[in-house]
Amino acid sequence: MSEITRRTQFPLLSDLGDLLDPFHLLWGGRPLPEAYGIRVETRFEDGAYVVSAELPGIDPDRDVEVTVTDGILAIHAVRGEQRETRHHSEFRYGTFTRSLRLPEGAKQDEVTATYKGGILTVRVLMEETAKPVSRTIKVETAE
């Protein structure tokens, strides 16, 4: 089951998995695929759907790709880091991808992305929707 399907059909199960990831590792288990994923925060702000993603230590010009395809926003990042001291060297690398379904009314042609302080912020403009109208309907007796 894809991350998108799991998160939309079973949101509480996904959140539970986020909480249990560290405990899973304590008992010698392999990390779950999302254990090293991209953490995001979503919100609606000033007529836009805003996604903030944690991507510290990334060169946004070289290592980040943001795409929108058929209502799916995908963030793909590559990290490569090497540390060297006099007697020790260590490196770590990996690719990270996070996909989110855009809400209804998102303008897929009007997306911007900025990177500052380790946070990638993606703004998707939303269409102005008519406010819902509420009215009471009289129920008549049919004979």
Contacts in CASP RR format, 6 or more apart in sequence:
PFRMAT RR
TARGET T0000
AUTHOR 0000-0000-0000
METHOD contacts of the structure
MODEL  1
MSEITRRTQFPLLSDLGDLLDPFHLLWGGRPLPEAYGIRVETRFEDGAYV
VSAELPGIDPDRDVEVTVTDGILAIHAVRGEQRETRHHSEFRYGTFTRSL
RLPEGAKQDEVTATYKGGILTVRVLMEETAKPVSRTIKVETAE
2 99 0 8 1.000
3 34 0 8 1.000
3 98 0 8 1.000
3 99 0 8 1.000
4 72 0 8 1.000
4 99 0 8 1.000
4 100 0 8 1.000
4 101 0 8 1.000
6 13 0 8 1.000
6 14 0 8 1.000
7 14 0 8 1.000
8 101 0 8 1.000
17 32 0 8 1.000
17 34 0 8 1.000
18 34 0 8 1.000
21 31 0 8 1.000
21 32 0 8 1.000
21 34 0 8 1.000
21 35 0 8 1.000
24 31 0 8 1.000
24 32 0 8 1.000
24 35 0 8 1.000
25 31 0 8 1.000
25 35 0 8 1.000
36 94 0 8 1.000
36 96 0 8 1.000
37 96 0 8 1.000
37 97 0 8 1.000
37 98 0 8 1.000
38 53 0 8 1.000
38 54 0 8 1.000
38 55 0 8 1.000
38 75 0 8 1.000
38 77 0 8 1.000
38 96 0 8 1.000
38 97 0 8 1.000
38 98 0 8 1.000
39 53 0 8 1.000
39 54 0 8 1.000
40 51 0 8 1.000
40 52 0 8 1.000
40 53 0 8 1.000
40 54 0 8 1.000
40 75 0 8 1.000
40 98 0 8 1.000
40 100 0 8 1.000
41 51 0 8 1.000
41 52 0 8 1.000
42 49 0 8 1.000
42 50 0 8 1.000
42 51 0 8 1.000
42 52 0 8 1.000
42 100 0 8 1.000
43 49 0 8 1.000
43 50 0 8 1.000
43 52 0 8 1.000
44 50 0 8 1.000
44 126 0 8 1.000
47 125 0 8 1.000
47 126 0 8 1.000
48 123 0 8 1.000
48 124 0 8 1.000
48 125 0 8 1.000
48 126 0 8 1.000
49 102 0 8 1.000
49 103 0 8 1.000
49 106 0 8 1.000
49 123 0 8 1.000
49 124 0 8 1.000
49 126 0 8 1.000
50 121 0 8 1.000
50 122 0 8 1.000
50 123 0 8 1.000
50 124 0 8 1.000
51 73 0 8 1.000
51 75 0 8 1.000
51 100 0 8 1.000
51 121 0 8 1.000
51 122 0 8 1.000
51 124 0 8 1.000
52 119 0 8 1.000
52 120 0 8 1.000
52 121 0 8 1.000
52 122 0 8 1.000
53 75 0 8 1.000
53 98 0 8 1.000
53 119 0 8 1.000
53 120 0 8 1.000
53 121 0 8 1.000
53 122 0 8 1.000
54 118 0 8 1.000
54 119 0 8 1.000
55 64 0 8 1.000
55 75 0 8 1.000
55 77 0 8 1.000
55 96 0 8 1.000
55 115 0 8 1.000
55 118 0 8 1.000
55 119 0 8 1.000
55 120 0 8 1.000
56 117 0 8 1.000
56 118 0 8 1.000
57 79 0 8 1.000
57 81 0 8 1.000
57 118 0 8 1.000
58 64 0 8 1.000
58 77 0 8 1.000
58 79 0 8 1.000
58 115 0 8 1.000
58 118 0 8 1.000
58 120 0 8 1.000
60 115 0 8 1.000
60 120 0 8 1.000
63 77 0 8 1.000
63 78 0 8 1.000
63 79 0 8 1.000
64 75 0 8 1.000
64 76 0 8 1.000
64 77 0 8 1.000
64 113 0 8 1.000
64 115 0 8 1.000
64 120 0 8 1.000
65 74 0 8 1.000
65 75 0 8 1.000
65 76 0 8 1.000
65 77 0 8 1.000
66 73 0 8 1.000
66 74 0 8 1.000
66 75 0 8 1.000
66 76 0 8 1.000
66 111 0 8 1.000
66 113 0 8 1.000
66 120 0 8 1.000
66 122 0 8 1.000
67 73 0 8 1.000
67 74 0 8 1.000
67 76 0 8 1.000
68 74 0 8 1.000
68 102 0 8 1.000
68 108 0 8 1.000
68 111 0 8 1.000
68 124 0 8 1.000
71 101 0 8 1.000
71 102 0 8 1.000
71 106 0 8 1.000
71 108 0 8 1.000
72 99 0 8 1.000
72 100 0 8 1.000
72 101 0 8 1.000
72 102 0 8 1.000
73 99 0 8 1.000
73 100 0 8 1.000
73 101 0 8 1.000
73 102 0 8 1.000
73 111 0 8 1.000
73 122 0 8 1.000
73 124 0 8 1.000
74 97 0 8 1.000
74 98 0 8 1.000
74 99 0 8 1.000
74 100 0 8 1.000
75 96 0 8 1.000
75 97 0 8 1.000
75 98 0 8 1.000
75 99 0 8 1.000
75 120 0 8 1.000
75 122 0 8 1.000
76 95 0 8 1.000
76 96 0 8 1.000
76 97 0 8 1.000
77 95 0 8 1.000
77 96 0 8 1.000
77 97 0 8 1.000
78 93 0 8 1.000
78 94 0 8 1.000
78 95 0 8 1.000
78 96 0 8 1.000
79 92 0 8 1.000
79 93 0 8 1.000
79 94 0 8 1.000
79 95 0 8 1.000
79 96 0 8 1.000
80 91 0 8 1.000
80 92 0 8 1.000
80 93 0 8 1.000
80 94 0 8 1.000
81 91 0 8 1.000
81 92 0 8 1.000
81 93 0 8 1.000
82 89 0 8 1.000
82 90 0 8 1.000
82 91 0 8 1.000
83 89 0 8 1.000
83 90 0 8 1.000
83 91 0 8 1.000
84 90 0 8 1.000
102 108 0 8 1.000
102 124 0 8 1.000
103 126 0 8 1.000
105 126 0 8 1.000
105 127 0 8 1.000
105 129 0 8 1.000
106 124 0 8 1.000
106 125 0 8 1.000
106 126 0 8 1.000
106 127 0 8 1.000
107 124 0 8 1.000
107 125 0 8 1.000
107 126 0 8 1.000
107 127 0 8 1.000
108 124 0 8 1.000
110 124 0 8 1.000
110 125 0 8 1.000
111 122 0 8 1.000
111 123 0 8 1.000
111 124 0 8 1.000
111 125 0 8 1.000
112 122 0 8 1.000
112 123 0 8 1.000
113 120 0 8 1.000
113 121 0 8 1.000
113 122 0 8 1.000
113 123 0 8 1.000
114 120 0 8 1.000
114 121 0 8 1.000
115 121 0 8 1.000
END
